[in-house]
Amino acid sequence: MDEKAKKQILLRLSPKLWEELVKWSEDEFRSINGQIEYLLTEAVNKHKKGKK
């Protein structure tokens, strides 16, 4: 898969989780999309390290 090509997905979140993610993304000067992508990348990297 081309790293520059982004896959679009539909993501359903509770209103409470959405608000928490908005606040967190603002604290870290990221868009909400950028924050979600960052968190998912961190989780995947942590998972990979745990498998070694």
HTML snippet that shows the backbone in 3Dmol.js (N, CA, C, O; Angstrom):
<script src="https://3Dmol.org/build/3Dmol-min.js"></script>
<div id="view" style="width:600px;height:400px;position:relative"></div>
<script>
const pdb = `
ATOM      1  N   MET A   1       0.845  -1.182   0.000  1.00  0.00           N
ATOM      2  CA  MET A   1       0.000   0.000   0.000  1.00  0.00           C
ATOM      3  C   MET A   1       0.891   1.245   0.000  1.00  0.00           C
ATOM      4  O   MET A   1       1.866   1.325   0.748  1.00  0.00           O
ATOM      5  N   ASP A   2       0.550   2.190  -0.828  1.00  0.00           N
ATOM      6  CA  ASP A   2       1.293   3.447  -0.922  1.00  0.00           C
ATOM      7  C   ASP A   2       1.125   4.232   0.379  1.00  0.00           C
ATOM      8  O   ASP A   2       0.000   4.521   0.790  1.00  0.00           O
ATOM      9  N   GLU A   3       2.237   4.577   1.027  1.00  0.00           N
ATOM     10  CA  GLU A   3       2.204   5.289   2.300  1.00  0.00           C
ATOM     11  C   GLU A   3       1.528   6.657   2.197  1.00  0.00           C
ATOM     12  O   GLU A   3       0.936   7.136   3.164  1.00  0.00           O
ATOM     13  N   LYS A   4       1.618   7.280   1.028  1.00  0.00           N
ATOM     14  CA  LYS A   4       1.025   8.607   0.862  1.00  0.00           C
ATOM     15  C   LYS A   4      -0.477   8.550   0.639  1.00  0.00           C
ATOM     16  O   LYS A   4      -1.182   9.528   0.887  1.00  0.00           O
ATOM     17  N   ALA A   5      -0.967   7.414   0.174  1.00  0.00           N
ATOM     18  CA  ALA A   5      -2.401   7.256  -0.034  1.00  0.00           C
ATOM     19  C   ALA A   5      -3.056   6.956   1.311  1.00  0.00           C
ATOM     20  O   ALA A   5      -2.644   6.038   2.019  1.00  0.00           O
ATOM     21  N   LYS A   6      -4.051   7.716   1.647  1.00  0.00           N
ATOM     22  CA  LYS A   6      -4.739   7.513   2.927  1.00  0.00           C
ATOM     23  C   LYS A   6      -6.029   6.750   2.685  1.00  0.00           C
ATOM     24  O   LYS A   6      -6.736   7.002   1.710  1.00  0.00           O
ATOM     25  N   LYS A   7      -6.325   5.831   3.564  1.00  0.00           N
ATOM     26  CA  LYS A   7      -7.559   5.058   3.513  1.00  0.00           C
ATOM     27  C   LYS A   7      -8.617   5.794   4.323  1.00  0.00           C
ATOM     28  O   LYS A   7      -8.378   6.157   5.475  1.00  0.00           O
ATOM     29  N   GLN A   8      -9.760   6.011   3.739  1.00  0.00           N
ATOM     30  CA  GLN A   8     -10.852   6.665   4.449  1.00  0.00           C
ATOM     31  C   GLN A   8     -11.746   5.611   5.084  1.00  0.00           C
ATOM     32  O   GLN A   8     -12.060   4.589   4.474  1.00  0.00           O
ATOM     33  N   ILE A   9     -12.154   5.881   6.333  1.00  0.00           N
ATOM     34  CA  ILE A   9     -13.048   4.954   7.025  1.00  0.00           C
ATOM     35  C   ILE A   9     -14.143   5.757   7.723  1.00  0.00           C
ATOM     36  O   ILE A   9     -13.979   6.940   8.019  1.00  0.00           O
ATOM     37  N   LEU A  10     -15.249   5.091   7.975  1.00  0.00           N
ATOM     38  CA  LEU A  10     -16.314   5.662   8.776  1.00  0.00           C
ATOM     39  C   LEU A  10     -16.078   5.184  10.201  1.00  0.00           C
ATOM     40  O   LEU A  10     -15.920   3.987  10.443  1.00  0.00           O
ATOM     41  N   LEU A  11     -16.055   6.111  11.132  1.00  0.00           N
ATOM     42  CA  LEU A  11     -15.792   5.763  12.529  1.00  0.00           C
ATOM     43  C   LEU A  11     -16.898   6.340  13.391  1.00  0.00           C
ATOM     44  O   LEU A  11     -17.136   7.548  13.378  1.00  0.00           O
ATOM     45  N   ARG A  12     -17.563   5.495  14.128  1.00  0.00           N
ATOM     46  CA  ARG A  12     -18.627   5.948  15.019  1.00  0.00           C
ATOM     47  C   ARG A  12     -18.081   5.998  16.440  1.00  0.00           C
ATOM     48  O   ARG A  12     -17.533   5.019  16.945  1.00  0.00           O
ATOM     49  N   LEU A  13     -18.241   7.159  17.075  1.00  0.00           N
ATOM     50  CA  LEU A  13     -17.775   7.360  18.438  1.00  0.00           C
ATOM     51  C   LEU A  13     -18.900   7.915  19.287  1.00  0.00           C
ATOM     52  O   LEU A  13     -19.790   8.603  18.789  1.00  0.00           O
ATOM     53  N   SER A  14     -18.852   7.613  20.564  1.00  0.00           N
ATOM     54  CA  SER A  14     -19.835   8.204  21.471  1.00  0.00           C
ATOM     55  C   SER A  14     -19.562   9.706  21.572  1.00  0.00           C
ATOM     56  O   SER A  14     -18.425  10.140  21.386  1.00  0.00           O
ATOM     57  N   PRO A  15     -20.577  10.489  21.862  1.00  0.00           N
ATOM     58  CA  PRO A  15     -20.371  11.936  22.020  1.00  0.00           C
ATOM     59  C   PRO A  15     -19.341  12.269  23.109  1.00  0.00           C
ATOM     60  O   PRO A  15     -18.565  13.213  22.960  1.00  0.00           O
ATOM     61  N   LYS A  16     -19.334  11.505  24.185  1.00  0.00           N
ATOM     62  CA  LYS A  16     -18.381  11.746  25.277  1.00  0.00           C
ATOM     63  C   LYS A  16     -16.946  11.512  24.807  1.00  0.00           C
ATOM     64  O   LYS A  16     -16.065  12.330  25.072  1.00  0.00           O
ATOM     65  N   LEU A  17     -16.709  10.398  24.112  1.00  0.00           N
ATOM     66  CA  LEU A  17     -15.371  10.101  23.605  1.00  0.00           C
ATOM     67  C   LEU A  17     -14.942  11.160  22.598  1.00  0.00           C
ATOM     68  O   LEU A  17     -13.794  11.604  22.610  1.00  0.00           O
ATOM     69  N   TRP A  18     -15.865  11.565  21.724  1.00  0.00           N
ATOM     70  CA  TRP A  18     -15.568  12.609  20.735  1.00  0.00           C
ATOM     71  C   TRP A  18     -15.094  13.886  21.426  1.00  0.00           C
ATOM     72  O   TRP A  18     -14.084  14.468  21.033  1.00  0.00           O
ATOM     73  N   GLU A  19     -15.824  14.319  22.453  1.00  0.00           N
ATOM     74  CA  GLU A  19     -15.453  15.544  23.171  1.00  0.00           C
ATOM     75  C   GLU A  19     -14.079  15.422  23.822  1.00  0.00           C
ATOM     76  O   GLU A  19     -13.291  16.367  23.796  1.00  0.00           O
ATOM     77  N   GLU A  20     -13.794  14.269  24.399  1.00  0.00           N
ATOM     78  CA  GLU A  20     -12.483  14.059  25.023  1.00  0.00           C
ATOM     79  C   GLU A  20     -11.371  14.096  23.975  1.00  0.00           C
ATOM     80  O   GLU A  20     -10.309  14.670  24.216  1.00  0.00           O
ATOM     81  N   LEU A  21     -11.612  13.488  22.820  1.00  0.00           N
ATOM     82  CA  LEU A  21     -10.611  13.507  21.752  1.00  0.00           C
ATOM     83  C   LEU A  21     -10.409  14.916  21.195  1.00  0.00           C
ATOM     84  O   LEU A  21      -9.283  15.297  20.875  1.00  0.00           O
ATOM     85  N   VAL A  22     -11.476  15.682  21.078  1.00  0.00           N
ATOM     86  CA  VAL A  22     -11.364  17.073  20.612  1.00  0.00           C
ATOM     87  C   VAL A  22     -10.492  17.872  21.569  1.00  0.00           C
ATOM     88  O   VAL A  22      -9.587  18.587  21.137  1.00  0.00           O
ATOM     89  N   LYS A  23     -10.758  17.755  22.863  1.00  0.00           N
ATOM     90  CA  LYS A  23      -9.962  18.485  23.861  1.00  0.00           C
ATOM     91  C   LYS A  23      -8.490  18.066  23.797  1.00  0.00           C
ATOM     92  O   LYS A  23      -7.596  18.912  23.829  1.00  0.00           O
ATOM     93  N   TRP A  24      -8.251  16.776  23.707  1.00  0.00           N
ATOM     94  CA  TRP A  24      -6.892  16.251  23.664  1.00  0.00           C
ATOM     95  C   TRP A  24      -6.169  16.735  22.410  1.00  0.00           C
ATOM     96  O   TRP A  24      -5.014  17.156  22.479  1.00  0.00           O
ATOM     97  N   SER A  25      -6.845  16.676  21.273  1.00  0.00           N
ATOM     98  CA  SER A  25      -6.207  17.122  20.031  1.00  0.00           C
ATOM     99  C   SER A  25      -5.880  18.608  20.088  1.00  0.00           C
ATOM    100  O   SER A  25      -4.831  19.022  19.593  1.00  0.00           O
ATOM    101  N   GLU A  26      -6.753  19.416  20.680  1.00  0.00           N
ATOM    102  CA  GLU A  26      -6.480  20.846  20.819  1.00  0.00           C
ATOM    103  C   GLU A  26      -5.275  21.083  21.730  1.00  0.00           C
ATOM    104  O   GLU A  26      -4.457  21.963  21.461  1.00  0.00           O
ATOM    105  N   ASP A  27      -5.164  20.304  22.804  1.00  0.00           N
ATOM    106  CA  ASP A  27      -4.023  20.431  23.721  1.00  0.00           C
ATOM    107  C   ASP A  27      -2.707  20.136  23.017  1.00  0.00           C
ATOM    108  O   ASP A  27      -1.676  20.715  23.362  1.00  0.00           O
ATOM    109  N   GLU A  28      -2.732  19.240  22.032  1.00  0.00           N
ATOM    110  CA  GLU A  28      -1.509  18.839  21.336  1.00  0.00           C
ATOM    111  C   GLU A  28      -1.384  19.478  19.951  1.00  0.00           C
ATOM    112  O   GLU A  28      -0.545  19.078  19.144  1.00  0.00           O
ATOM    113  N   PHE A  29      -2.232  20.480  19.690  1.00  0.00           N
ATOM    114  CA  PHE A  29      -2.183  21.245  18.442  1.00  0.00           C
ATOM    115  C   PHE A  29      -2.279  20.356  17.203  1.00  0.00           C
ATOM    116  O   PHE A  29      -1.554  20.547  16.226  1.00  0.00           O
ATOM    117  N   ARG A  30      -3.190  19.378  17.263  1.00  0.00           N
ATOM    118  CA  ARG A  30      -3.445  18.498  16.130  1.00  0.00           C
ATOM    119  C   ARG A  30      -4.910  18.629  15.728  1.00  0.00           C
ATOM    120  O   ARG A  30      -5.753  19.049  16.521  1.00  0.00           O
ATOM    121  N   SER A  31      -5.192  18.265  14.491  1.00  0.00           N
ATOM    122  CA  SER A  31      -6.586  18.119  14.085  1.00  0.00           C
ATOM    123  C   SER A  31      -7.129  16.871  14.771  1.00  0.00           C
ATOM    124  O   SER A  31      -6.361  16.032  15.242  1.00  0.00           O
ATOM    125  N   ILE A  32      -8.434  16.753  14.824  1.00  0.00           N
ATOM    126  CA  ILE A  32      -9.017  15.547  15.424  1.00  0.00           C
ATOM    127  C   ILE A  32      -8.606  14.312  14.626  1.00  0.00           C
ATOM    128  O   ILE A  32      -8.324  13.262  15.205  1.00  0.00           O
ATOM    129  N   ASN A  33      -8.572  14.433  13.306  1.00  0.00           N
ATOM    130  CA  ASN A  33      -8.140  13.315  12.463  1.00  0.00           C
ATOM    131  C   ASN A  33      -6.677  12.969  12.744  1.00  0.00           C
ATOM    132  O   ASN A  33      -6.322  11.796  12.864  1.00  0.00           O
ATOM    133  N   GLY A  34      -5.842  13.985  12.848  1.00  0.00           N
ATOM    134  CA  GLY A  34      -4.428  13.765  13.141  1.00  0.00           C
ATOM    135  C   GLY A  34      -4.227  13.111  14.494  1.00  0.00           C
ATOM    136  O   GLY A  34      -3.346  12.267  14.656  1.00  0.00           O
ATOM    137  N   GLN A  35      -5.046  13.499  15.475  1.00  0.00           N
ATOM    138  CA  GLN A  35      -4.937  12.916  16.819  1.00  0.00           C
ATOM    139  C   GLN A  35      -5.323  11.449  16.806  1.00  0.00           C
ATOM    140  O   GLN A  35      -4.636  10.620  17.403  1.00  0.00           O
ATOM    141  N   ILE A  36      -6.416  11.120  16.130  1.00  0.00           N
ATOM    142  CA  ILE A  36      -6.848   9.724  16.055  1.00  0.00           C
ATOM    143  C   ILE A  36      -5.803   8.886  15.336  1.00  0.00           C
ATOM    144  O   ILE A  36      -5.492   7.777  15.770  1.00  0.00           O
ATOM    145  N   GLU A  37      -5.259   9.406  14.242  1.00  0.00           N
ATOM    146  CA  GLU A  37      -4.222   8.673  13.511  1.00  0.00           C
ATOM    147  C   GLU A  37      -2.977   8.484  14.389  1.00  0.00           C
ATOM    148  O   GLU A  37      -2.380   7.408  14.395  1.00  0.00           O
ATOM    149  N   TYR A  38      -2.590   9.520  15.122  1.00  0.00           N
ATOM    150  CA  TYR A  38      -1.446   9.432  16.029  1.00  0.00           C
ATOM    151  C   TYR A  38      -1.674   8.353  17.091  1.00  0.00           C
ATOM    152  O   TYR A  38      -0.796   7.527  17.341  1.00  0.00           O
ATOM    153  N   LEU A  39      -2.849   8.363  17.710  1.00  0.00           N
ATOM    154  CA  LEU A  39      -3.139   7.392  18.763  1.00  0.00           C
ATOM    155  C   LEU A  39      -3.164   5.964  18.231  1.00  0.00           C
ATOM    156  O   LEU A  39      -2.675   5.042  18.884  1.00  0.00           O
ATOM    157  N   LEU A  40      -3.734   5.787  17.050  1.00  0.00           N
ATOM    158  CA  LEU A  40      -3.752   4.444  16.459  1.00  0.00           C
ATOM    159  C   LEU A  40      -2.344   3.975  16.095  1.00  0.00           C
ATOM    160  O   LEU A  40      -2.010   2.806  16.286  1.00  0.00           O
ATOM    161  N   THR A  41      -1.528   4.874  15.576  1.00  0.00           N
ATOM    162  CA  THR A  41      -0.142   4.523  15.242  1.00  0.00           C
ATOM    163  C   THR A  41       0.628   4.124  16.494  1.00  0.00           C
ATOM    164  O   THR A  41       1.364   3.137  16.486  1.00  0.00           O
ATOM    165  N   GLU A  42       0.458   4.890  17.568  1.00  0.00           N
ATOM    166  CA  GLU A  42       1.120   4.554  18.835  1.00  0.00           C
ATOM    167  C   GLU A  42       0.671   3.192  19.356  1.00  0.00           C
ATOM    168  O   GLU A  42       1.490   2.412  19.842  1.00  0.00           O
ATOM    169  N   ALA A  43      -0.618   2.906  19.259  1.00  0.00           N
ATOM    170  CA  ALA A  43      -1.141   1.621  19.735  1.00  0.00           C
ATOM    171  C   ALA A  43      -0.583   0.462  18.911  1.00  0.00           C
ATOM    172  O   ALA A  43      -0.225  -0.577  19.466  1.00  0.00           O
ATOM    173  N   VAL A  44      -0.509   0.633  17.601  1.00  0.00           N
ATOM    174  CA  VAL A  44       0.037  -0.418  16.731  1.00  0.00           C
ATOM    175  C   VAL A  44       1.513  -0.645  17.042  1.00  0.00           C
ATOM    176  O   VAL A  44       1.951  -1.792  17.137  1.00  0.00           O
ATOM    177  N   ASN A  45       2.281   0.422  17.201  1.00  0.00           N
ATOM    178  CA  ASN A  45       3.701   0.279  17.526  1.00  0.00           C
ATOM    179  C   ASN A  45       3.896  -0.402  18.879  1.00  0.00           C
ATOM    180  O   ASN A  45       4.788  -1.237  19.026  1.00  0.00           O
ATOM    181  N   LYS A  46       3.082  -0.060  19.855  1.00  0.00           N
ATOM    182  CA  LYS A  46       3.166  -0.695  21.176  1.00  0.00           C
ATOM    183  C   LYS A  46       2.828  -2.186  21.065  1.00  0.00           C
ATOM    184  O   LYS A  46       3.473  -3.025  21.694  1.00  0.00           O
ATOM    185  N   HIS A  47       1.828  -2.500  20.271  1.00  0.00           N
ATOM    186  CA  HIS A  47       1.432  -3.894  20.068  1.00  0.00           C
ATOM    187  C   HIS A  47       2.556  -4.697  19.408  1.00  0.00           C
ATOM    188  O   HIS A  47       2.826  -5.832  19.800  1.00  0.00           O
ATOM    189  N   LYS A  48       3.203  -4.106  18.412  1.00  0.00           N
ATOM    190  CA  LYS A  48       4.312  -4.772  17.722  1.00  0.00           C
ATOM    191  C   LYS A  48       5.455  -5.057  18.688  1.00  0.00           C
ATOM    192  O   LYS A  48       6.032  -6.144  18.662  1.00  0.00           O
ATOM    193  N   LYS A  49       5.785  -4.087  19.542  1.00  0.00           N
ATOM    194  CA  LYS A  49       6.878  -4.274  20.505  1.00  0.00           C
ATOM    195  C   LYS A  49       6.557  -5.395  21.492  1.00  0.00           C
ATOM    196  O   LYS A  49       7.447  -6.137  21.907  1.00  0.00           O
ATOM    197  N   GLY A  50       5.287  -5.515  21.865  1.00  0.00           N
ATOM    198  CA  GLY A  50       4.875  -6.557  22.799  1.00  0.00           C
ATOM    199  C   GLY A  50       4.948  -7.950  22.223  1.00  0.00           C
ATOM    200  O   GLY A  50       5.021  -8.923  22.973  1.00  0.00           O
ATOM    201  N   LYS A  51       4.930  -8.072  20.913  1.00  0.00           N
ATOM    202  CA  LYS A  51       4.964  -9.383  20.255  1.00  0.00           C
ATOM    203  C   LYS A  51       6.374  -9.929  20.104  1.00  0.00           C
ATOM    204  O   LYS A  51       6.547 -11.117  19.833  1.00  0.00           O
ATOM    205  N   LYS A  52       7.390  -9.082  20.275  1.00  0.00           N
ATOM    206  CA  LYS A  52       8.786  -9.510  20.058  1.00  0.00           C
ATOM    207  C   LYS A  52       9.300 -10.312  21.216  1.00  0.00           C
ATOM    208  O   LYS A  52      10.451 -10.750  21.200  1.00  0.00           O
TER     209      LYS A  52
END
`;
const viewer = $3Dmol.createViewer("view");
viewer.addModel(pdb, "pdb");
viewer.setStyle({}, {cartoon: {color: "spectrum"}});
viewer.zoomTo();
viewer.render();
</script>
